[in-house]
Amino acid sequence: MAIVDMSVFTLISPVTKREELLKELQRFKYVHFKDLRNLDEELSPGLDVMEEAKLEESSNKVSFILGQLRPYDSRPQGLKANLIARPAYDLEELAKKRATIDEETLYSQVKSLSNSMEDINQEIVKAQAQLVELEPWQSLDCDLSLFEETASAVVQMGSLPRRFEESLNQNLLEHPDVYFKKVSEASGMVYGYFIYLKENRQSLEDLLRSHGFSQQEVLGSLSPKAEKERLTLKLEDLAKDKAKLEEAFTEKAKDLDQVEVLYEYYENQKLINRATENFVATSHTDILSGYIPTKKLSKFESTLKKCLGEEFYLEAEEADVEGDIPVLLENNALVDSFSGITSMFAMPKYNEIDPTPLLAPFYWLFFGMMGADLGYGILLLILSTLVLKFVPLPKSQKDFLKFFFYLSFSLIIWGLIYGSFFGGLIPMKGLIDTNKDFTTLLILSIILGAIHLYFGLGIKGYMLIRDGHYLDAVYDVLFWIMAITGGIVLLLSITMGLSPDIKAIGKWVMIIGMVGIVLFAGRDAKSIGGRLASGVYELYGISSYVGDFVSYSRLMALGLSGGFIALSINIIVDMVIHNGILGMVAGIFIFVFFHIFNIFLSMLSAYVHTSRLTYVEFFGKFYEGGGKAFKLFETNPKYIEIKDTQGGKQ
């Protein structure tokens, strides 16, 4: 249960066997490539740019098909889709399946359907817009073809704001050779047409423009009513054509399973091709380097011999502990469920310690203490068990559910300790009475917090001793433990009236620890004054430990708040459920809905605040993080499962 030991390798292999090599390495999976592009300017980059362009083009076509067919997918969606196992292929089966699909024909068919649908939609939008424009002219009983210009006259259809109509009519009195006919009025606009001689065009256009007149193009050759009927019939025909196209799309969407196979195939091929970005090459050889788990070195050599025979040179050695080494965590199934807590904060550096098995027991304990209800725990246990057993989920989702599966046992145990079953729905006698033992709960929370903090300091001391920094362990860990412990003993001696000897021991242990911090915390400073100033500043940080201890009071607060909310729900239910059928229905609804809400709220609060105690109080004592994760040479499929060479699934 630790960070996996890594070996760094350099491999020289024939360019002619690059494709076979990459396929075998992907089956092997445990390869993290180093970028060698800046190794030597005389060496060529390994990436096949032409192949990358071809793959990108094919991938874009497949994505286009998916985007066009997805709205017509008749397969189960949402939660129902999760109940159906995704198809599983190994890499060889995936390539064979892709070879059976005529992707060019599929693309051309979908592209043709898409173009036809786009044309129809444009025609529909155009016809609908024309109908809107024709609406104000429906009272006009002549053909629109009459509104074309003649050799000597101008005919203009259009509209102007209603507020300018009177002013325009007054101005038109000065132009007796202009004919204006008002056709309709709607939404504050006046619709009509003007007829005037061409020789007066400029002056009249200026006049109309000054009154907000907007000219409208002639909307056809028939009368407005006839044009409306024509467009209505056209829209009906277009709707029928669109329905036929939608049927064709729905029929073609039955091929989505094949399209998803194509998508996964090209995503995998892009992954393989882009891996060569890290290579450099001569005219005959590829040079690649990277990291593999040390325990898989012999299997790695066997994989190379399988595809390259004896035509390769391999050099491998243990990775430098201080180098920028990718990190791979390996834990048992129980601890691995908590690895997401570590990775969400930061991966450890290669020379650090894997905090996952160290944080897991405390996280499990604190989460249960904050949720603390037997009923909630049993419900979470049943739901997570059923989903894990009967719902085929991707590995990431399955791991997340396993996380809550294990946490449900902590909720059950703390529910028994608190004597809480759905907030007291069934009376139970617990070890701690949450209605009275507030002081006991607070003391318990602080004690658990102290153990958590001391454990974090202990891990820091272990890491320093492991790396041979024995004095640093004394200066940075032991003196802090002495100062904090001595202070606690001194405080307890004063408040609880302990013997003078214990008080004296606590005082002197605290003083020795504080003096040690002042003298040695700033030991890297160049001057004595700087050293002492740094030491005093570090000692001031002891006040943060007070805040750390207080933070653990949330273990009590959240556990009590969730229980009191549950109790309040039960009281409300008891008040309404005895009032006939309606009261019974209302009571059942209130009980189910608000307990579900309280479960969600309690689990969310426990998750957030336990993570906070882990990241701030616990990790703050020893953990830096900042490592980079080991990247397995494998794709992350969206639509299928990829079987490994042993027949499993990833």
Secondary structure, 3 states (H helix, E strand, C coil): CEECCEEEEEEEEEHHHHHHHHHHHHHHCCCEECCCCCCCCCCEECCCHHHHHHHHHHHHHHHHHHHHHHHHCCCCCHHHHHCCCCCEECHHHHHHHHHCCCHHHHHHHHHHHHHHHHHHHHHHHHHHHHHHHHHHHCCCCCCHHHHCCCCCEEEEEEEEEHHHHHHHHHHHCCCCCCEEEEEEEECCEEEEEEEEEHHHHHHHHHHHHHCCCEEECCCCCCCHHHHHHHHHHHHHHHHHHHHHHHHHHHHHHHHHHHHHHHHHHHHHHHHHHHHHHHCEECCCEEEEEEEEEHHHHHHHHHHHHHHHCCCCEEEEEECCCCCCCCECEECCHHHHCCHHHHHHHCECCCCCCCCHHHHHHHHHHHHHHHHCCHHHHHHHHHHHHHHHHHCCCCHHHHHHHHHHHHHHHHHHHHHHHHCCCCCCCCCCCCCCCCCCCHHHHHHHHHHHHHHHHHHHHHHHHHHHHHCCCHHHHHHHHHHHHHHHHHHHHHHHHHHHCCCHHHHHHHHHHHHHHHHHHHHHCCCCCCCHHHHHHHHHHHHHCHHHHHHHHHHCCHHHHHHHHHHHHHHHHHHHHHHHCCCHHHHHHHHHHHHHHHHHHHHHHHHHHHHHHHHHHHHHHHHHHCCCCCECECCCCCCCCCCCEEECCCCCEC
